[in-house]
Structure formats: C-alpha cells, structure tokens
C-alpha cells in the first residue's frame, strides 16, 4: 500500500530531524544518511508498509 505523498514527506522530515538529534550531526549529513538508507527506499516504494511504523523505530532501523 502506498502512503499519501504529502504525509510521507512530513514523515521523512520528522525522521531526518530525529536522526540529526540522535546522532548529533548536521542536517545535511542526516539527509544523506536517510536518503541513502534501505529504509527510505522501502518507504518510497511502498514496500512492507514501513510508513506505518513509528518515527523512532524507523530511525533505529537506519542507525
């Protein structure tokens, strides 16, 4: 199932911000980590309903 694109973009931003805070890294580095992760690819392609998982869970998957 694919998520609403606008809602998904907001989720991406929350995940990036949490990732930045957790790793204490610059925003650009958090963007790079997120957009190159398999988690992002799964969410963007609607695989396994990753978008339904909590933001914190998804950050932990990326880290």
PDB file of N, CA, C and O in Angstrom:
ATOM      1  N   UNK A   1       0.839  -1.182   0.000  1.00  0.00           N
ATOM      2  CA  UNK A   1       0.000   0.000   0.000  1.00  0.00           C
ATOM      3  C   UNK A   1       0.884   1.246   0.000  1.00  0.00           C
ATOM      4  O   UNK A   1       1.861   1.321   0.745  1.00  0.00           O
ATOM      5  N   UNK A   2       0.550   2.185  -0.806  1.00  0.00           N
ATOM      6  CA  UNK A   2       1.310   3.435  -0.862  1.00  0.00           C
ATOM      7  C   UNK A   2       0.655   4.477   0.038  1.00  0.00           C
ATOM      8  O   UNK A   2      -0.570   4.582   0.104  1.00  0.00           O
ATOM      9  N   UNK A   3       1.482   5.233   0.717  1.00  0.00           N
ATOM     10  CA  UNK A   3       1.005   6.300   1.593  1.00  0.00           C
ATOM     11  C   UNK A   3       0.780   7.568   0.779  1.00  0.00           C
ATOM     12  O   UNK A   3       1.317   7.728  -0.317  1.00  0.00           O
ATOM     13  N   UNK A   4      -0.018   8.457   1.336  1.00  0.00           N
ATOM     14  CA  UNK A   4      -0.229   9.767   0.751  1.00  0.00           C
ATOM     15  C   UNK A   4       1.122  10.467   0.664  1.00  0.00           C
ATOM     16  O   UNK A   4       1.856  10.512   1.651  1.00  0.00           O
ATOM     17  N   UNK A   5       1.460  11.010  -0.493  1.00  0.00           N
ATOM     18  CA  UNK A   5       2.791  11.588  -0.716  1.00  0.00           C
ATOM     19  C   UNK A   5       3.093  12.750   0.222  1.00  0.00           C
ATOM     20  O   UNK A   5       4.221  12.874   0.698  1.00  0.00           O
ATOM     21  N   UNK A   6       2.116  13.597   0.495  1.00  0.00           N
ATOM     22  CA  UNK A   6       2.330  14.726   1.391  1.00  0.00           C
ATOM     23  C   UNK A   6       2.604  14.229   2.817  1.00  0.00           C
ATOM     24  O   UNK A   6       3.513  14.723   3.484  1.00  0.00           O
ATOM     25  N   UNK A   7       1.830  13.266   3.271  1.00  0.00           N
ATOM     26  CA  UNK A   7       2.043  12.718   4.606  1.00  0.00           C
ATOM     27  C   UNK A   7       3.396  12.025   4.700  1.00  0.00           C
ATOM     28  O   UNK A   7       4.066  12.094   5.731  1.00  0.00           O
ATOM     29  N   UNK A   8       3.787  11.369   3.641  1.00  0.00           N
ATOM     30  CA  UNK A   8       5.072  10.687   3.617  1.00  0.00           C
ATOM     31  C   UNK A   8       6.223  11.696   3.693  1.00  0.00           C
ATOM     32  O   UNK A   8       7.211  11.447   4.384  1.00  0.00           O
ATOM     33  N   UNK A   9       6.110  12.814   3.002  1.00  0.00           N
ATOM     34  CA  UNK A   9       7.150  13.849   3.065  1.00  0.00           C
ATOM     35  C   UNK A   9       7.303  14.391   4.482  1.00  0.00           C
ATOM     36  O   UNK A   9       8.417  14.632   4.948  1.00  0.00           O
ATOM     37  N   UNK A  10       6.175  14.581   5.161  1.00  0.00           N
ATOM     38  CA  UNK A  10       6.228  15.054   6.546  1.00  0.00           C
ATOM     39  C   UNK A  10       6.895  14.022   7.448  1.00  0.00           C
ATOM     40  O   UNK A  10       7.653  14.377   8.351  1.00  0.00           O
ATOM     41  N   UNK A  11       6.614  12.763   7.204  1.00  0.00           N
ATOM     42  CA  UNK A  11       7.244  11.689   7.974  1.00  0.00           C
ATOM     43  C   UNK A  11       8.748  11.681   7.723  1.00  0.00           C
ATOM     44  O   UNK A  11       9.531  11.525   8.659  1.00  0.00           O
ATOM     45  N   UNK A  12       9.157  11.848   6.469  1.00  0.00           N
ATOM     46  CA  UNK A  12      10.579  11.912   6.141  1.00  0.00           C
ATOM     47  C   UNK A  12      11.255  13.019   6.942  1.00  0.00           C
ATOM     48  O   UNK A  12      12.328  12.806   7.507  1.00  0.00           O
ATOM     49  N   UNK A  13      10.644  14.185   6.996  1.00  0.00           N
ATOM     50  CA  UNK A  13      11.233  15.316   7.718  1.00  0.00           C
ATOM     51  C   UNK A  13      11.381  15.020   9.204  1.00  0.00           C
ATOM     52  O   UNK A  13      12.398  15.359   9.809  1.00  0.00           O
ATOM     53  N   UNK A  14      10.363  14.386   9.795  1.00  0.00           N
ATOM     54  CA  UNK A  14      10.439  14.029  11.219  1.00  0.00           C
ATOM     55  C   UNK A  14      11.559  13.025  11.467  1.00  0.00           C
ATOM     56  O   UNK A  14      12.299  13.133  12.445  1.00  0.00           O
ATOM     57  N   UNK A  15      11.674  12.057  10.578  1.00  0.00           N
ATOM     58  CA  UNK A  15      12.725  11.037  10.726  1.00  0.00           C
ATOM     59  C   UNK A  15      14.107  11.678  10.595  1.00  0.00           C
ATOM     60  O   UNK A  15      15.004  11.372  11.380  1.00  0.00           O
ATOM     61  N   UNK A  16      14.282  12.545   9.632  1.00  0.00           N
ATOM     62  CA  UNK A  16      15.567  13.222   9.424  1.00  0.00           C
ATOM     63  C   UNK A  16      15.924  14.052  10.654  1.00  0.00           C
ATOM     64  O   UNK A  16      17.073  14.049  11.096  1.00  0.00           O
ATOM     65  N   UNK A  17      14.955  14.751  11.197  1.00  0.00           N
ATOM     66  CA  UNK A  17      15.202  15.575  12.389  1.00  0.00           C
ATOM     67  C   UNK A  17      15.580  14.698  13.585  1.00  0.00           C
ATOM     68  O   UNK A  17      16.510  15.028  14.321  1.00  0.00           O
ATOM     69  N   UNK A  18      14.877  13.600  13.784  1.00  0.00           N
ATOM     70  CA  UNK A  18      15.213  12.682  14.874  1.00  0.00           C
ATOM     71  C   UNK A  18      16.601  12.080  14.683  1.00  0.00           C
ATOM     72  O   UNK A  18      17.363  11.941  15.639  1.00  0.00           O
ATOM     73  N   UNK A  19      16.916  11.731  13.469  1.00  0.00           N
ATOM     74  CA  UNK A  19      18.230  11.177  13.148  1.00  0.00           C
ATOM     75  C   UNK A  19      19.328  12.203  13.456  1.00  0.00           C
ATOM     76  O   UNK A  19      20.365  11.866  14.027  1.00  0.00           O
ATOM     77  N   UNK A  20      19.087  13.435  13.074  1.00  0.00           N
ATOM     78  CA  UNK A  20      20.041  14.517  13.333  1.00  0.00           C
ATOM     79  C   UNK A  20      20.263  14.699  14.835  1.00  0.00           C
ATOM     80  O   UNK A  20      21.398  14.830  15.295  1.00  0.00           O
ATOM     81  N   UNK A  21      19.173  14.706  15.583  1.00  0.00           N
ATOM     82  CA  UNK A  21      19.266  14.887  17.032  1.00  0.00           C
ATOM     83  C   UNK A  21      19.966  13.702  17.698  1.00  0.00           C
ATOM     84  O   UNK A  21      20.840  13.884  18.546  1.00  0.00           O
ATOM     85  N   UNK A  22      19.578  12.505  17.311  1.00  0.00           N
ATOM     86  CA  UNK A  22      20.123  11.309  17.942  1.00  0.00           C
ATOM     87  C   UNK A  22      21.623  11.157  17.709  1.00  0.00           C
ATOM     88  O   UNK A  22      22.365  10.784  18.619  1.00  0.00           O
ATOM     89  N   UNK A  23      22.061  11.446  16.496  1.00  0.00           N
ATOM     90  CA  UNK A  23      23.477  11.278  16.158  1.00  0.00           C
ATOM     91  C   UNK A  23      24.288  12.561  16.344  1.00  0.00           C
ATOM     92  O   UNK A  23      25.511  12.563  16.201  1.00  0.00           O
ATOM     93  N   UNK A  24      23.586  13.656  16.666  1.00  0.00           N
ATOM     94  CA  UNK A  24      24.218  14.958  16.855  1.00  0.00           C
ATOM     95  C   UNK A  24      25.081  15.319  15.639  1.00  0.00           C
ATOM     96  O   UNK A  24      26.276  15.590  15.753  1.00  0.00           O
ATOM     97  N   UNK A  25      24.427  15.311  14.473  1.00  0.00           N
ATOM     98  CA  UNK A  25      25.101  15.582  13.205  1.00  0.00           C
ATOM     99  C   UNK A  25      24.404  16.735  12.492  1.00  0.00           C
ATOM    100  O   UNK A  25      23.258  17.053  12.810  1.00  0.00           O
ATOM    101  N   UNK A  26      25.076  17.361  11.535  1.00  0.00           N
ATOM    102  CA  UNK A  26      24.438  18.433  10.755  1.00  0.00           C
ATOM    103  C   UNK A  26      23.260  17.896   9.933  1.00  0.00           C
ATOM    104  O   UNK A  26      23.193  16.712   9.604  1.00  0.00           O
ATOM    105  N   UNK A  27      22.356  18.791   9.620  1.00  0.00           N
ATOM    106  CA  UNK A  27      21.152  18.438   8.873  1.00  0.00           C
ATOM    107  C   UNK A  27      21.496  17.777   7.537  1.00  0.00           C
ATOM    108  O   UNK A  27      20.882  16.777   7.165  1.00  0.00           O
ATOM    109  N   UNK A  28      22.460  18.323   6.826  1.00  0.00           N
ATOM    110  CA  UNK A  28      22.828  17.768   5.509  1.00  0.00           C
ATOM    111  C   UNK A  28      23.323  16.331   5.621  1.00  0.00           C
ATOM    112  O   UNK A  28      23.041  15.504   4.754  1.00  0.00           O
ATOM    113  N   UNK A  29      24.057  16.035   6.682  1.00  0.00           N
ATOM    114  CA  UNK A  29      24.545  14.673   6.882  1.00  0.00           C
ATOM    115  C   UNK A  29      23.382  13.723   7.186  1.00  0.00           C
ATOM    116  O   UNK A  29      23.355  12.588   6.709  1.00  0.00           O
ATOM    117  N   UNK A  30      22.424  14.203   7.984  1.00  0.00           N
ATOM    118  CA  UNK A  30      21.237  13.391   8.285  1.00  0.00           C
ATOM    119  C   UNK A  30      20.432  13.132   7.008  1.00  0.00           C
ATOM    120  O   UNK A  30      19.918  12.030   6.809  1.00  0.00           O
ATOM    121  N   UNK A  31      20.323  14.137   6.151  1.00  0.00           N
ATOM    122  CA  UNK A  31      19.633  13.965   4.865  1.00  0.00           C
ATOM    123  C   UNK A  31      20.303  12.878   4.040  1.00  0.00           C
ATOM    124  O   UNK A  31      19.638  12.001   3.489  1.00  0.00           O
ATOM    125  N   UNK A  32      21.612  12.946   3.961  1.00  0.00           N
ATOM    126  CA  UNK A  32      22.380  11.982   3.179  1.00  0.00           C
ATOM    127  C   UNK A  32      22.189  10.563   3.713  1.00  0.00           C
ATOM    128  O   UNK A  32      21.971   9.626   2.945  1.00  0.00           O
ATOM    129  N   UNK A  33      22.272  10.417   5.012  1.00  0.00           N
ATOM    130  CA  UNK A  33      22.099   9.091   5.628  1.00  0.00           C
ATOM    131  C   UNK A  33      20.701   8.564   5.337  1.00  0.00           C
ATOM    132  O   UNK A  33      20.542   7.410   4.938  1.00  0.00           O
ATOM    133  N   UNK A  34      19.694   9.396   5.532  1.00  0.00           N
ATOM    134  CA  UNK A  34      18.310   8.953   5.334  1.00  0.00           C
ATOM    135  C   UNK A  34      18.046   8.566   3.884  1.00  0.00           C
ATOM    136  O   UNK A  34      17.552   7.471   3.616  1.00  0.00           O
ATOM    137  N   UNK A  35      18.370   9.449   2.951  1.00  0.00           N
ATOM    138  CA  UNK A  35      18.028   9.198   1.548  1.00  0.00           C
ATOM    139  C   UNK A  35      18.860   8.094   0.903  1.00  0.00           C
ATOM    140  O   UNK A  35      18.524   7.623  -0.184  1.00  0.00           O
ATOM    141  N   UNK A  36      19.930   7.680   1.553  1.00  0.00           N
ATOM    142  CA  UNK A  36      20.714   6.557   1.052  1.00  0.00           C
ATOM    143  C   UNK A  36      20.437   5.261   1.808  1.00  0.00           C
ATOM    144  O   UNK A  36      21.103   4.250   1.584  1.00  0.00           O
ATOM    145  N   UNK A  37      19.460   5.295   2.697  1.00  0.00           N
ATOM    146  CA  UNK A  37      19.159   4.107   3.502  1.00  0.00           C
ATOM    147  C   UNK A  37      18.165   3.181   2.794  1.00  0.00           C
ATOM    148  O   UNK A  37      17.375   3.613   1.956  1.00  0.00           O
ATOM    149  N   UNK A  38      18.228   1.925   3.149  1.00  0.00           N
ATOM    150  CA  UNK A  38      17.263   0.963   2.607  1.00  0.00           C
ATOM    151  C   UNK A  38      15.868   1.248   3.167  1.00  0.00           C
ATOM    152  O   UNK A  38      14.860   0.952   2.525  1.00  0.00           O
ATOM    153  N   UNK A  39      15.821   1.821   4.359  1.00  0.00           N
ATOM    154  CA  UNK A  39      14.523   2.185   4.962  1.00  0.00           C
ATOM    155  C   UNK A  39      13.802   3.199   4.083  1.00  0.00           C
ATOM    156  O   UNK A  39      12.608   3.054   3.821  1.00  0.00           O
ATOM    157  N   UNK A  40      14.522   4.227   3.624  1.00  0.00           N
ATOM    158  CA  UNK A  40      13.906   5.218   2.738  1.00  0.00           C
ATOM    159  C   UNK A  40      13.419   4.554   1.454  1.00  0.00           C
ATOM    160  O   UNK A  40      12.303   4.814   1.004  1.00  0.00           O
ATOM    161  N   UNK A  41      14.244   3.705   0.869  1.00  0.00           N
ATOM    162  CA  UNK A  41      13.870   3.055  -0.390  1.00  0.00           C
ATOM    163  C   UNK A  41      12.606   2.216  -0.221  1.00  0.00           C
ATOM    164  O   UNK A  41      11.739   2.209  -1.095  1.00  0.00           O
ATOM    165  N   UNK A  42      12.504   1.515   0.897  1.00  0.00           N
ATOM    166  CA  UNK A  42      11.306   0.708   1.157  1.00  0.00           C
ATOM    167  C   UNK A  42      10.083   1.593   1.331  1.00  0.00           C
ATOM    168  O   UNK A  42       9.011   1.283   0.812  1.00  0.00           O
ATOM    169  N   UNK A  43      10.238   2.698   2.060  1.00  0.00           N
ATOM    170  CA  UNK A  43       9.109   3.609   2.274  1.00  0.00           C
ATOM    171  C   UNK A  43       8.676   4.246   0.960  1.00  0.00           C
ATOM    172  O   UNK A  43       7.483   4.315   0.665  1.00  0.00           O
ATOM    173  N   UNK A  44       9.630   4.707   0.181  1.00  0.00           N
ATOM    174  CA  UNK A  44       9.322   5.392  -1.078  1.00  0.00           C
ATOM    175  C   UNK A  44       8.652   4.460  -2.080  1.00  0.00           C
ATOM    176  O   UNK A  44       7.844   4.897  -2.899  1.00  0.00           O
ATOM    177  N   UNK A  45       8.990   3.175  -2.012  1.00  0.00           N
ATOM    178  CA  UNK A  45       8.418   2.196  -2.939  1.00  0.00           C
ATOM    179  C   UNK A  45       7.200   1.465  -2.375  1.00  0.00           C
ATOM    180  O   UNK A  45       6.654   0.573  -3.024  1.00  0.00           O
ATOM    181  N   UNK A  46       6.779   1.837  -1.178  1.00  0.00           N
ATOM    182  CA  UNK A  46       5.593   1.232  -0.581  1.00  0.00           C
ATOM    183  C   UNK A  46       5.785  -0.216  -0.177  1.00  0.00           C
ATOM    184  O   UNK A  46       4.825  -0.985  -0.132  1.00  0.00           O
ATOM    185  N   UNK A  47       7.031  -0.595   0.120  1.00  0.00           N
ATOM    186  CA  UNK A  47       7.316  -1.973   0.496  1.00  0.00           C
ATOM    187  C   UNK A  47       7.059  -2.172   1.984  1.00  0.00           C
ATOM    188  O   UNK A  47       7.510  -1.383   2.815  1.00  0.00           O
ATOM    189  N   UNK A  48       6.341  -3.216   2.304  1.00  0.00           N
ATOM    190  CA  UNK A  48       6.091  -3.686   3.677  1.00  0.00           C
ATOM    191  C   UNK A  48       5.501  -2.633   4.621  1.00  0.00           C
ATOM    192  O   UNK A  48       5.700  -2.719   5.833  1.00  0.00           O
ATOM    193  N   UNK A  49       4.803  -1.675   4.102  1.00  0.00           N
ATOM    194  CA  UNK A  49       4.131  -0.658   4.918  1.00  0.00           C
ATOM    195  C   UNK A  49       5.043  -0.030   5.962  1.00  0.00           C
ATOM    196  O   UNK A  49       4.623   0.198   7.096  1.00  0.00           O
ATOM    197  N   UNK A  50       6.269   0.246   5.594  1.00  0.00           N
ATOM    198  CA  UNK A  50       7.230   0.864   6.514  1.00  0.00           C
ATOM    199  C   UNK A  50       6.718   2.207   7.038  1.00  0.00           C
ATOM    200  O   UNK A  50       7.035   2.589   8.164  1.00  0.00           O
ATOM    201  N   UNK A  51       5.940   2.915   6.244  1.00  0.00           N
ATOM    202  CA  UNK A  51       5.430   4.220   6.653  1.00  0.00           C
ATOM    203  C   UNK A  51       4.483   4.130   7.849  1.00  0.00           C
ATOM    204  O   UNK A  51       4.202   5.145   8.487  1.00  0.00           O
ATOM    205  N   UNK A  52       3.988   2.933   8.161  1.00  0.00           N
ATOM    206  CA  UNK A  52       3.079   2.746   9.290  1.00  0.00           C
ATOM    207  C   UNK A  52       3.830   2.608  10.618  1.00  0.00           C
ATOM    208  O   UNK A  52       3.224   2.673  11.687  1.00  0.00           O
ATOM    209  N   UNK A  53       5.117   2.422  10.548  1.00  0.00           N
ATOM    210  CA  UNK A  53       5.916   2.258  11.768  1.00  0.00           C
ATOM    211  C   UNK A  53       6.238   3.621  12.373  1.00  0.00           C
ATOM    212  O   UNK A  53       6.205   4.644  11.688  1.00  0.00           O
ATOM    213  N   UNK A  54       6.548   3.616  13.659  1.00  0.00           N
ATOM    214  CA  UNK A  54       6.819   4.883  14.344  1.00  0.00           C
ATOM    215  C   UNK A  54       8.109   5.512  13.827  1.00  0.00           C
ATOM    216  O   UNK A  54       8.993   4.826  13.312  1.00  0.00           O
ATOM    217  N   UNK A  55       8.195   6.822  13.977  1.00  0.00           N
ATOM    218  CA  UNK A  55       9.380   7.549  13.539  1.00  0.00           C
ATOM    219  C   UNK A  55      10.621   7.051  14.284  1.00  0.00           C
ATOM    220  O   UNK A  55      11.680   6.870  13.683  1.00  0.00           O
ATOM    221  N   UNK A  56      10.485   6.832  15.576  1.00  0.00           N
ATOM    222  CA  UNK A  56      11.611   6.372  16.388  1.00  0.00           C
ATOM    223  C   UNK A  56      12.079   4.991  15.927  1.00  0.00           C
ATOM    224  O   UNK A  56      13.280   4.743  15.823  1.00  0.00           O
ATOM    225  N   UNK A  57      11.145   4.107  15.655  1.00  0.00           N
ATOM    226  CA  UNK A  57      11.502   2.770  15.164  1.00  0.00           C
ATOM    227  C   UNK A  57      12.288   2.881  13.866  1.00  0.00           C
ATOM    228  O   UNK A  57      13.296   2.197  13.688  1.00  0.00           O
ATOM    229  N   UNK A  58      11.835   3.731  12.966  1.00  0.00           N
ATOM    230  CA  UNK A  58      12.488   3.870  11.664  1.00  0.00           C
ATOM    231  C   UNK A  58      13.889   4.470  11.807  1.00  0.00           C
ATOM    232  O   UNK A  58      14.806   4.082  11.083  1.00  0.00           O
ATOM    233  N   UNK A  59      14.055   5.401  12.723  1.00  0.00           N
ATOM    234  CA  UNK A  59      15.397   5.970  12.972  1.00  0.00           C
ATOM    235  C   UNK A  59      16.318   4.873  13.501  1.00  0.00           C
ATOM    236  O   UNK A  59      17.477   4.790  13.097  1.00  0.00           O
ATOM    237  N   UNK A  60      15.818   4.043  14.388  1.00  0.00           N
ATOM    238  CA  UNK A  60      16.626   2.945  14.926  1.00  0.00           C
ATOM    239  C   UNK A  60      17.007   1.966  13.814  1.00  0.00           C
ATOM    240  O   UNK A  60      18.113   1.426  13.816  1.00  0.00           O
ATOM    241  N   UNK A  61      16.108   1.740  12.880  1.00  0.00           N
ATOM    242  CA  UNK A  61      16.416   0.862  11.738  1.00  0.00           C
ATOM    243  C   UNK A  61      17.543   1.459  10.892  1.00  0.00           C
ATOM    244  O   UNK A  61      18.406   0.730  10.402  1.00  0.00           O
ATOM    245  N   UNK A  62      17.536   2.754  10.723  1.00  0.00           N
ATOM    246  CA  UNK A  62      18.550   3.434   9.910  1.00  0.00           C
ATOM    247  C   UNK A  62      19.905   3.415  10.615  1.00  0.00           C
ATOM    248  O   UNK A  62      20.941   3.170   9.997  1.00  0.00           O
ATOM    249  N   UNK A  63      19.872   3.677  11.910  1.00  0.00           N
ATOM    250  CA  UNK A  63      21.117   3.712  12.685  1.00  0.00           C
ATOM    251  C   UNK A  63      21.643   2.304  12.829  1.00  0.00           C
ATOM    252  O   UNK A  63      22.686   2.095  13.448  1.00  0.00           O
TER     253      UNK A  63
END
